[in-house]
């Protein structure tokens, strides 16, 4: 069967978790996964010697309309933010809560609209950037207090562009709603300033923002999104790896929507084939992920991928890259193998790639890798012709691997096990045509030797079976190929 990437590519690629460097050393994705609880060891006082009441004092100083007091207070708030960001996530989160609840954040955003010095605006934006990469309620508070409206007029100041666009990146990566808000209010303006930007770091943030516009469902309407996608295609041809990575990340998100993936597939193919050979792990991973998505929507596109040597590319990845990339390559291969009009399954039998997958699956200690190897085998068992099936039946380690797959834990295990049992039955039927001199089905014997028969039999019982369909297939296998087996065993 075709599958969407269960890794959730934005997480699997770890692309967004690597972007927030420089001003912020933490990884946004990691922060969002952690439950922030404030205890005595994470209080502001414990971390940097600051009392909650000091935030109220800061608010008082900001309301005095004394420029000197305003400048020094903003510098202090910047320094506190920086110190907390390096020491305690829980205290940092609490700090933003205080700024928001005491009205300090609203006042800071209002100050962006005034004629305070540029450095003071940068102090404010430093706090805003970090707040926008904290928790969802912080992002919502920034939007409620008008951060986008306050910063849009400042985009004509090159000194502030990086911080403003960085803030938009954080906000737009939160939810479909925050993405839409940033897109609707800032998208066209930022697109218009691109030709005037020379700073590679700002260009990188713009690319990140545009890639965020491709995220989430429902997607932005095609006509509105097209100029931003075209920009990503343009930068994907540049020599700057960071820009290429941002573009590829956008393409990964683009491909999560089947309609968008199909619409841009012909433009994507040469790009993803090129970068699937990249020595940059993240770029390679993004490219392979795109290929897997493309393979899941069209046999015609699979033919183009095969003609562009994608099987050899995957073979090299399995041989040379780390587990994260290998896992994505295996998922991609499983989709390629499921092609209905082109017998990719037979191809990977004849070129030895399936043998490598079976060996990897049988020997790896990584459950995610074992599962992906299993899907390649399951799809191959469904799609190969008799010659390919014979090859699989004679591949070293295949029965041991199948036995491991029968007990593996994974999400949506029901569909996997059902497909696996269908493949096992197909192998056993082949064995009936290859009876040995002793009158035995050699394939049936091979399954006995790895204890797969007991595992299949377990699936005939209610307490072990995942569904009635699986129970029936397992029962049919036992009755057809192992009739009397358990009577003899009991005896």
C-alpha positions as CSV (number, residue, x, y, z in Angstrom):
1,X,0.0,0.0,0.0
2,X,1.0,3.6,-0.5
3,X,1.7,5.5,2.7
4,X,2.2,9.1,3.7
5,X,5.3,9.5,5.7
6,X,4.5,8.5,9.3
7,X,7.6,10.3,10.5
8,X,5.9,13.7,10.1
9,X,8.6,15.1,7.8
10,X,9.0,18.4,9.5
11,X,9.9,16.5,12.6
12,X,11.8,13.8,10.9
13,X,14.0,16.1,9.0
14,X,14.8,18.0,12.1
15,X,15.0,21.0,9.9
16,X,13.0,23.5,11.9
17,X,14.7,22.4,15.1
18,X,18.1,23.4,13.6
19,X,17.0,26.8,12.4
20,X,16.7,28.6,15.6
21,X,20.4,29.2,16.3
22,X,22.2,32.5,16.8
23,X,20.0,34.5,19.1
24,X,18.3,31.4,20.5
25,X,20.3,28.3,21.4
26,X,17.3,26.2,22.2
27,X,15.4,24.1,19.7
28,X,11.8,25.2,19.3
29,X,10.5,21.8,18.7
30,X,12.1,20.4,21.8
31,X,10.7,23.3,23.9
32,X,7.1,22.7,22.6
33,X,7.3,19.0,23.6
34,X,8.3,19.7,27.2
35,X,5.7,20.5,29.8
36,X,6.8,23.7,31.5
37,X,6.2,23.6,35.2
38,X,7.5,26.3,37.5
39,X,9.1,25.0,40.7
40,X,11.3,26.6,43.2
41,X,14.4,25.7,41.3
42,X,13.1,27.4,38.2
43,X,11.8,30.6,39.7
44,X,13.1,33.9,38.4
45,X,14.7,34.6,41.7
46,X,16.5,31.3,41.8
47,X,17.7,31.6,38.2
48,X,18.8,35.3,38.0
49,X,17.9,36.9,41.3
50,X,14.8,38.6,39.9
51,X,11.5,39.0,41.7
52,X,8.1,38.9,39.9
53,X,7.5,42.4,41.4
54,X,10.4,43.7,39.3
55,X,8.3,43.3,36.2
56,X,5.7,45.7,37.7
57,X,8.5,48.1,38.3
58,X,9.6,47.8,34.7
59,X,6.0,48.6,33.6
60,X,6.0,51.7,35.8
61,X,9.3,52.9,34.2
62,X,8.0,52.3,30.7
63,X,4.8,54.4,31.4
64,X,6.8,57.4,32.5
65,X,7.5,58.5,29.0
66,X,11.0,59.3,30.0
67,X,13.2,58.2,27.1
68,X,16.3,57.6,29.3
69,X,14.3,55.4,31.6
70,X,12.6,53.6,28.7
71,X,16.0,52.9,27.0
72,X,17.5,51.5,30.2
73,X,14.4,49.4,31.0
74,X,14.3,47.8,27.6
75,X,18.0,47.0,27.8
76,X,17.3,45.3,31.2
77,X,14.4,43.3,29.7
78,X,16.6,42.2,26.9
79,X,19.3,41.0,29.3
80,X,16.9,39.2,31.4
81,X,15.5,37.4,28.4
82,X,19.0,36.4,27.3
83,X,20.0,35.2,30.7
84,X,16.8,33.1,31.1
85,X,17.1,31.6,27.7
86,X,20.5,30.1,28.6
87,X,19.5,28.9,32.1
88,X,15.9,27.7,32.5
89,X,13.0,27.1,30.0
90,X,10.4,27.1,32.8
91,X,11.6,30.4,34.2
92,X,11.7,31.8,30.7
93,X,8.2,30.8,30.0
94,X,7.1,32.3,33.3
95,X,8.9,35.5,32.4
96,X,6.9,35.9,29.2
97,X,3.7,35.2,31.2
98,X,4.6,38.1,33.5
99,X,5.4,40.4,30.6
100,X,2.1,39.6,29.0
101,X,-0.1,39.6,32.2
102,X,1.4,42.9,33.5
103,X,0.9,44.7,30.2
104,X,4.6,45.1,29.6
105,X,4.6,43.2,26.3
106,X,1.7,45.4,25.1
107,X,3.6,48.5,26.1
108,X,6.8,47.3,24.4
109,X,4.9,46.6,21.1
110,X,3.4,50.1,21.3
111,X,6.9,51.5,21.7
112,X,7.8,50.0,18.4
113,X,5.5,52.6,16.8
114,X,7.3,55.5,18.4
115,X,10.6,57.3,17.6
116,X,12.7,55.5,20.3
117,X,16.3,54.7,19.1
118,X,16.8,51.8,16.7
119,X,18.8,49.9,19.3
120,X,15.8,50.1,21.7
121,X,13.6,48.6,19.1
122,X,16.1,45.8,18.6
123,X,15.9,45.2,22.4
124,X,12.2,44.8,22.1
125,X,12.4,42.6,19.1
126,X,14.9,40.3,20.9
127,X,12.3,39.7,23.6
128,X,9.6,39.3,21.0
129,X,11.5,36.7,18.9
130,X,12.1,34.6,22.0
131,X,8.6,34.9,23.2
132,X,7.3,33.9,19.7
133,X,9.3,30.7,19.9
134,X,8.0,29.8,23.3
135,X,4.5,28.4,23.9
136,X,1.3,28.8,21.9
137,X,-0.4,31.1,24.3
138,X,2.6,33.4,24.0
139,X,2.3,33.5,20.3
140,X,-1.4,34.2,20.5
141,X,-0.8,37.0,23.0
142,X,1.7,38.7,20.6
143,X,-0.9,38.6,17.8
144,X,-3.6,39.9,20.1
145,X,-1.3,42.8,21.1
146,X,-0.7,43.7,17.4
147,X,2.9,42.6,16.9
148,X,2.4,42.3,13.1
149,X,0.7,45.6,12.7
150,X,3.4,47.3,14.8
151,X,6.3,45.7,12.8
152,X,5.1,45.9,9.2
153,X,6.0,49.6,8.9
154,X,9.5,48.8,10.2
155,X,10.3,46.4,7.4
156,X,11.7,49.3,5.4
157,X,14.6,49.6,7.9
158,X,17.2,47.0,7.0
159,X,18.6,46.9,10.6
160,X,15.2,45.5,11.8
161,X,14.3,43.2,8.9
162,X,16.0,40.1,10.3
163,X,14.4,40.2,13.7
164,X,10.9,41.0,12.3
165,X,11.0,38.3,9.7
166,X,12.4,35.8,12.3
167,X,9.4,36.7,14.5
168,X,7.0,36.0,11.6
169,X,8.7,32.7,11.0
170,X,8.1,31.6,14.6
171,X,4.5,32.7,14.6
172,X,3.7,31.2,11.2
173,X,5.1,27.8,12.2
174,X,2.6,27.5,15.1
175,X,-0.8,26.6,13.6
176,X,-2.7,26.9,10.4
177,X,-4.4,30.0,11.8
178,X,-1.2,31.8,12.8
179,X,0.2,30.8,9.4
180,X,-2.8,32.4,7.7
181,X,-2.5,35.6,9.7
182,X,1.1,36.1,8.9
183,X,0.6,35.2,5.2
184,X,-2.4,37.6,4.8
185,X,-0.8,40.5,6.6
186,X,2.8,40.3,5.6
187,X,3.2,37.9,2.6
188,X,2.9,40.3,-0.3
189,X,5.0,43.0,1.4
190,X,7.9,40.7,2.2
191,X,7.8,39.3,-1.3
192,X,8.1,42.8,-2.6
193,X,11.2,43.6,-0.6
194,X,13.1,40.4,-1.6
195,X,14.9,42.1,-4.5
196,X,16.3,44.8,-2.2
197,X,17.7,42.3,0.4
198,X,21.4,41.3,0.1
199,X,22.0,40.0,3.6
200,X,22.2,36.1,3.3
201,X,20.8,35.7,6.8
202,X,17.7,37.8,6.1
203,X,17.3,35.9,2.8
204,X,17.4,32.6,4.8
205,X,14.7,33.8,7.1
206,X,12.6,34.9,4.2
207,X,13.0,31.4,2.7
208,X,12.0,29.9,6.0
209,X,8.9,32.1,6.1
210,X,7.9,31.2,2.6
211,X,8.4,27.5,3.4
212,X,6.1,27.9,6.4
213,X,3.4,29.2,4.0
214,X,3.5,25.7,2.4
215,X,2.8,24.1,5.8
216,X,-0.5,22.9,7.3
217,X,-3.8,21.9,5.9
218,X,-5.9,23.3,4.5
219,X,-3.3,24.8,2.2
220,X,-3.3,28.4,1.1
221,X,-5.1,28.7,-2.3
222,X,-3.0,27.9,-5.3
223,X,-3.0,31.3,-7.0
224,X,-2.0,33.1,-3.7
225,X,0.7,30.6,-2.9
226,X,2.3,30.3,-6.3
227,X,4.7,33.3,-6.2
228,X,6.1,32.1,-2.9
229,X,6.7,28.6,-4.3
230,X,8.3,30.1,-7.4
231,X,10.7,31.9,-5.1
232,X,11.6,28.6,-3.4
233,X,12.3,27.1,-6.8
234,X,14.6,30.0,-7.6
235,X,16.6,29.7,-4.5
236,X,16.9,25.9,-4.7
237,X,19.3,26.5,-7.6
238,X,21.7,28.7,-5.6
239,X,25.0,27.7,-4.1
240,X,24.0,28.7,-0.6
241,X,23.3,25.4,1.3
242,X,21.1,27.2,3.9
243,X,18.9,28.7,1.3
244,X,18.6,25.3,-0.5
245,X,17.7,23.7,2.8
246,X,14.9,26.2,3.5
247,X,13.6,25.7,-0.1
248,X,13.7,21.9,0.3
249,X,11.9,22.2,3.6
250,X,9.1,24.1,1.8
251,X,8.9,21.4,-0.8
252,X,8.6,18.7,1.9
253,X,5.6,20.6,3.3
254,X,4.2,21.2,-0.2
255,X,4.3,17.5,-1.0
256,X,2.3,16.7,2.1
257,X,-0.7,18.0,0.1
258,X,-1.4,15.6,-2.8
259,X,-2.9,18.2,-5.1
260,X,0.1,20.6,-4.6
261,X,2.5,17.7,-4.9
262,X,1.0,16.6,-8.3
263,X,0.7,20.2,-9.5
264,X,4.4,20.9,-9.0
265,X,5.8,17.4,-9.5
266,X,7.4,18.1,-12.9
267,X,9.3,21.1,-11.5
268,X,10.1,19.2,-8.4
269,X,11.6,16.1,-10.0
270,X,14.9,17.4,-11.2
271,X,15.4,19.3,-8.0
272,X,14.7,16.4,-5.7
273,X,16.8,14.0,-7.8
274,X,19.7,16.4,-7.7
275,X,19.6,16.9,-4.0
276,X,18.9,13.3,-3.1
277,X,22.6,12.9,-3.9
278,X,23.6,15.8,-1.7
279,X,26.3,15.2,1.0
280,X,24.3,17.6,3.3
281,X,22.3,15.2,5.4
282,X,19.3,17.5,5.9
283,X,19.1,18.4,2.3
284,X,19.3,14.8,1.2
285,X,16.7,13.8,3.7
286,X,14.3,16.5,2.5
287,X,14.8,15.4,-1.1
288,X,14.3,11.7,-0.4
289,X,11.1,12.6,1.6
290,X,9.8,14.6,-1.4
291,X,10.5,11.6,-3.7
292,X,8.5,9.3,-1.4
293,X,5.5,11.7,-1.5
294,X,5.7,12.0,-5.3
295,X,5.9,8.2,-5.6
296,X,2.7,7.9,-3.6
297,X,0.5,9.8,-6.1
298,X,1.3,8.7,-9.6
299,X,2.7,5.7,-11.4
300,X,3.8,8.0,-14.3
301,X,5.9,10.0,-11.9
302,X,7.4,6.7,-10.5
303,X,8.5,5.9,-14.0
304,X,10.2,9.2,-14.3
305,X,11.9,8.6,-10.9
306,X,13.1,5.2,-12.0
307,X,14.4,6.6,-15.3
308,X,16.4,9.1,-13.2
309,X,18.2,6.3,-11.3
310,X,16.4,6.7,-8.0
311,X,16.9,3.0,-7.1
312,X,20.7,3.4,-7.2
313,X,20.4,6.6,-5.2
314,X,18.4,4.7,-2.5
315,X,20.9,1.8,-2.6
316,X,23.8,4.2,-1.9
317,X,21.8,5.8,0.9
318,X,21.2,2.4,2.5
319,X,24.9,1.7,2.3
320,X,26.3,5.1,3.4
321,X,24.0,7.3,5.4
322,X,22.7,7.4,8.9
323,X,19.5,5.8,10.2
324,X,17.2,8.8,9.9
325,X,18.0,9.2,6.2
326,X,17.8,5.4,5.7
327,X,14.4,5.3,7.3
328,X,13.0,7.9,4.9
329,X,14.7,6.2,1.9
330,X,13.0,2.9,2.9
331,X,9.6,4.6,3.2
332,X,10.2,6.1,-0.3
333,X,11.2,2.6,-1.6
334,X,8.1,1.0,-0.2
335,X,6.0,3.5,-2.2
336,X,8.0,3.0,-5.3
337,X,7.6,-0.8,-5.0
338,X,3.8,-0.5,-4.8
339,X,3.7,0.9,-8.4
340,X,1.0,-0.9,-10.4
341,X,2.1,-0.3,-13.9
342,X,5.9,-0.7,-13.5
343,X,7.2,-3.8,-11.7
344,X,9.6,-2.0,-9.3
345,X,9.3,-5.0,-7.0
346,X,10.9,-7.3,-9.5
347,X,13.6,-4.7,-10.2
348,X,14.7,-4.6,-6.6
349,X,14.8,-8.4,-6.6
350,X,17.1,-8.5,-9.6
351,X,19.4,-5.7,-8.5
352,X,19.9,-7.1,-5.0
353,X,18.3,-4.1,-3.3
354,X,15.6,-6.2,-1.7
355,X,18.2,-8.5,-0.3
356,X,19.9,-5.6,1.4
357,X,16.6,-4.4,2.8
358,X,15.8,-7.9,4.2
359,X,19.3,-8.1,5.8
360,X,18.9,-4.6,7.3
361,X,15.5,-5.4,8.6
362,X,16.5,-8.7,10.2
363,X,19.6,-7.4,11.9
364,X,18.8,-3.8,12.9
365,X,18.0,-3.0,16.5
366,X,16.0,0.1,15.4
367,X,12.3,-0.6,15.5
368,X,11.5,2.2,13.1
369,X,14.0,0.9,10.5
370,X,12.7,-2.6,11.0
371,X,9.1,-1.4,10.3
372,X,10.1,0.4,7.1
373,X,12.1,-2.6,5.9
374,X,9.0,-4.6,6.6
375,X,6.8,-2.3,4.5
376,X,9.2,-2.7,1.6
377,X,9.0,-6.5,1.9
378,X,5.2,-6.5,2.4
379,X,4.6,-4.4,-0.7
380,X,7.1,-6.5,-2.7
381,X,5.3,-9.7,-1.7
382,X,2.1,-8.2,-3.1
383,X,3.6,-6.8,-6.4
384,X,6.2,-9.3,-7.6
385,X,5.5,-11.9,-10.3
386,X,6.2,-15.6,-9.8
387,X,9.9,-15.1,-10.6
388,X,10.2,-12.4,-8.1
389,X,8.3,-14.4,-5.5
390,X,10.7,-17.3,-6.0
391,X,13.6,-14.9,-5.5
392,X,12.1,-13.7,-2.2
393,X,11.5,-17.3,-1.0
394,X,15.2,-18.1,-1.5
395,X,16.6,-14.9,0.0
396,X,18.7,-15.6,3.1
397,X,17.1,-14.3,6.3
398,X,13.7,-13.6,4.9
399,X,11.8,-16.1,7.1
400,X,13.5,-14.9,10.3
401,X,12.7,-11.4,9.3
402,X,9.0,-12.2,8.7
403,X,8.9,-13.9,12.1
404,X,10.2,-10.7,13.7
405,X,7.6,-8.6,11.9
406,X,4.8,-10.8,13.2
407,X,5.4,-9.6,16.8
408,X,6.6,-6.0,16.2
409,X,4.8,-3.1,17.8
410,X,3.8,-0.2,15.6
411,X,1.0,2.2,15.0
412,X,-1.7,1.0,12.6
413,X,-0.4,-2.5,13.2
414,X,-3.6,-4.1,12.0
415,X,-3.1,-3.0,8.3
416,X,0.5,-4.1,8.4
417,X,-0.1,-7.5,9.8
418,X,-3.0,-8.2,7.5
419,X,-0.8,-7.3,4.5
420,X,2.0,-9.4,5.9
421,X,-0.2,-12.4,6.3
422,X,-1.4,-12.1,2.7
423,X,2.2,-12.1,1.6
424,X,3.0,-15.1,3.8
425,X,0.0,-17.0,2.3
426,X,1.3,-16.2,-1.2
427,X,4.7,-17.6,-0.3
428,X,3.2,-20.8,1.1
429,X,1.1,-21.2,-2.1
430,X,4.3,-21.0,-4.0
431,X,5.8,-23.7,-1.7
432,X,3.0,-26.1,-2.7
433,X,4.4,-25.9,-6.2
434,X,7.9,-26.7,-4.9
435,X,7.4,-29.9,-2.9
436,X,10.7,-31.5,-1.9
437,X,11.6,-35.2,-2.2
438,X,10.0,-35.9,1.2
439,X,6.7,-34.5,0.0
440,X,7.1,-31.4,2.1
441,X,6.3,-27.7,1.4
442,X,9.8,-26.3,2.0
443,X,8.6,-22.8,2.5
444,X,6.1,-24.1,5.2
445,X,9.0,-25.9,6.8
446,X,11.1,-22.7,6.7
447,X,8.4,-20.8,8.6
448,X,8.3,-23.7,11.2
449,X,12.0,-23.3,11.8
450,X,11.7,-19.7,12.9
451,X,8.6,-20.3,15.0
452,X,6.4,-18.2,12.7
453,X,3.7,-20.9,12.7
454,X,3.0,-20.4,16.4
455,X,2.9,-16.6,15.9
456,X,0.4,-17.0,13.0
457,X,-1.7,-19.4,15.1
458,X,-1.8,-16.9,17.9
459,X,-3.5,-14.5,15.6
460,X,-6.4,-16.9,15.2
461,X,-7.4,-16.3,18.8
462,X,-9.6,-13.4,19.9
463,X,-7.1,-12.2,22.6
464,X,-4.2,-11.9,20.2
465,X,-6.0,-11.0,16.9
466,X,-6.3,-7.4,15.9
467,X,-9.4,-7.9,13.7
468,X,-11.7,-10.5,12.4
469,X,-10.1,-10.1,9.0
470,X,-6.7,-11.0,10.4
471,X,-8.2,-13.8,12.4
472,X,-9.7,-15.3,9.3
473,X,-6.5,-15.0,7.2
474,X,-4.4,-16.6,10.0
475,X,-7.0,-19.4,10.4
476,X,-7.0,-20.1,6.7
477,X,-3.2,-20.3,6.6
478,X,-3.1,-22.7,9.5
479,X,-5.9,-24.9,8.2
480,X,-4.5,-25.0,4.6
481,X,-0.8,-25.4,5.2
482,X,-0.4,-26.7,8.8
483,X,-3.4,-29.0,9.2
484,X,-2.7,-31.3,12.1
485,X,0.5,-29.4,13.0
486,X,-0.7,-28.5,16.5
487,X,-2.2,-31.9,17.1
488,X,1.2,-33.5,16.5
489,X,2.9,-30.8,18.6
490,X,0.5,-31.6,21.5
491,X,1.1,-35.3,21.1
